[in-house]
Amino acid sequence: MRIRDMSWRDVEAYLARDDRAVLPLGSTEQHAGLSLATDWILAERVAEQAAEPLGVAVFPALPYGVTPYFTAFPGTITLTAETYLRVIAEVVAGLAQQGFRRILLVNGHGGNSFAAEAAAEAGRRAGAQVKLHNWWNAPRTWAQVMATDPVAGHASWMENFPWTRLPGATPPEAQKPPLDMAATRALEPRQVRERIGDGNLGGKYQRGDAEMEAIWQAGVAETRRAIAEDWG
């Protein structure tokens, strides 16, 4: 159930029978030849497909995250860590005020993961339970990625789904050697761009659609379990 397809009366009726909400978290940042919106496209899509059979409300994705290391790539927008934590806390508080008591943050960007503890604390203060679910590296989904190809990095094949590709963009055939992202993050943005080139941090640029569909279905199933289970 997408909030954008509901009126306030629909939400009021929903809250009379369920107190769960799903909020996708993303980022607008470089993804080599893929969409700049890759992270929030994937987070929103996996959240919607996971929640649909459960009848759980899904809010629009938050499209900005924390990604200061990629700002030398045009189109990348970052929030400071402090701003991001405040945004998450205020959105969580707003959801709790409305009556949502179980809130799942479906995260699609690694740079946002640090907010998990703060989001949970904001929920506790507001009388709600908050969980952060990194959909792409949850155990079963990540196992499917590793079984497909253990060389998988940011902006590589593992984020190359039909819905993140750009029309007319042809990916290189070569496999890019893995880069040390921890060391890369310590550099200035211009140095990061010089070091990583097109933005792929390691791996092939694209794999077959059947392989990607298997990973996607693993991600949807694991996200659905996070929505349905372990609320205490």
N, C-alpha and C positions, 0 to 999 in steps of 0.2 A: 504494500500500500504506500504509494508515493504521496508525500505531503503536497506536492505540487498538483496532484489530482484531487485534492480534498478541500472543502470549505471549512470554516471554523466550526460549523455545526457538525460536520462529519468527524472532526477531531474530538469534539465534546462527546459525541456518541461512542467513538472508539475508546476514549478514556474511561467510559463507564464499564468497559469489559476487559481492558488490557492496559497495563502501565508501562509497556516496553516501547523504546524508541531506538532507532539506529541512526547514527550520524557518521557518514563517510568523511574521512580526512584525506586530503591530497596535497598537491604542490603544483605550482606552475613553474617548470624548469626544463632545461635542455634534456632531450632524450635522443641525441644523435639525429637520425633521420625520421624518428617517430614524432608524434604530436607533443608539443610542449605541455599539453594537458593530460599526458599519459597517466600520471599517478591518480588524479581525481576521476578520470574516466573509469579506470579499473576499480577503484574503491567504490564508486557509486554503483557501477554495474554489478559487481559481485554482491554488494549489499542488497540491491533490489531483487536480484534473482534468488538470493538466499532467503530473504524475508517473505517473498511473495506467497509461497504455500502456507506459511505460518500466519499470514494476515497481520504482520507487524508493520508499524508505521516507519517509513524511511524518510529522513530529511535530506534536502539537497546537500551535496558535498561542499565542504569548506575547501575552496580551490587554492588557498595560499598556505604555505608552510615555512619551515626553517631550512634554507638552502643557500647560505652565504657563499659557499665555495664555488658555485656555478654562475655567479652574477656577471662574469665577463662574457657570458653567452647571451646575446640579445634575446629578450623575451622572458628571461628568468627573473622572477620576483620573489624576494624573501622577506619574511618578518623577523624581527629580533626574537630571541628566545623569550625575553620578558613579555613582549607583546603577545606572542603566541600563547603563552601560559595564561595570560589575562583573558584572551579571547575564549580559549577553551573553558576556563573557569566561569566566565559570564554566560556562555551558551549552555553549559551544564546547569548552572543555577536557573537560567530561564526555563529550560526543559522541566526541571524539578518543580519550579513554581507553577507550571501548567498542570502538573499532576503525573508526569512521567517519573517513575520510581526505579526503573531498570533501564539503563542507557548503555548501549554498546557502541563504542567508537571503532569503526572499521577503517583502519589506517592503511594507506597505500604508499606512504613515503617514509623511508627509514629515518630521515632527519626529524620526524615528528615523534618518534618513539619515546624520547626522553620525557614526554608530557604525561606518561601513564600514571605515575604516582600522584602528580599534582591534580590530574583529572579525577582520580579516585577520591582524593582528599576533598576536592570541591564538591563532589557528589555527597560525601558523608556530611559535610557542613549543611548541605541543602536537603538532606533527608533522602538521598537517592543512592543507588548502587551503580557504579560506573566501571566498566571493563574496557580495556583497549586491546583490540585484536588486529595484529599485523597479518593481514590475510595472506600475503605472498610467502611469508616464511613461517607460518604456522606448521607444526610438525609434519602432518600428513601431506600438505601441499608442498612443502620444501623437499620432502622425501621423493615426491613425484618429479620435481625439478631436477634433483640430483640423479635420479634414475634415468632421466632423459639425456642429461649432459651436465657433468660436474663443472664445466667451465661456463659460468653464468654470472654476469655482472650487470651493473646499471646500464640501461639503454642497449642491452644486448638482446639476443633472441628471447630471453625469458620475459621481456615486456612487449614483445612484438606479436600482438594479437590482431586479427582483422579489424578490430575497432580502435586500435591505436595507430594504424598505418595511415600514411598520407597519400592521396591520389597522385600517381605519377612518380613517386619516390621509389627508386630501385636500390635495394641494399647491396653492399659489397658482398662478394662471395667468400672472402677470406675470413678466417677466425682470428680475432684480435687477442694478443697475449693478455693475461690478467694483469691488472694494475693494483698496487697497494693503496686502497682508498684511505686507510688511516693516515698514511704518510702524505697523501695528496691533500687531505683536508687541512693539513698544517701549513699549506702554501697560501700565498696571496691569490685572489681570483684570477689575475692575468697569468700567473705561473701555472695555476691549475689548467687553464685553457691550453697553454703551450704544452703542458705535459700530456694531456689526454687527447689532444687533437679533436676528433669529431664528437667526442662525448661518450662513446662506448667504453666502458671500463673493463671489458674482457669477455670474449666469447664470440660465437657466430652472431651474425646480425639477424638471421631468420631461420626458423626450422619449420617443418611441415605442419599444416593446419591440424592434422589428426593428433599429433603430439601435443600441440598447444591446447586442443580441446580437452584432452585428458587432464592436463594440469588445471585448466579452468574448472572443470567439473569437480576436481578435488578441492579447489579453493571455495567453490560455492557450497559444497557439502560441509566443509569444515567451518565456514562462516555460519551456516545454518545451525550447526551444533552450538556454536558460541551464542547465538541468539536464543536458542531454546533451552540450554542447559547451564548448570553451574551458577545459579543465582543465589544459592545459599538459602 
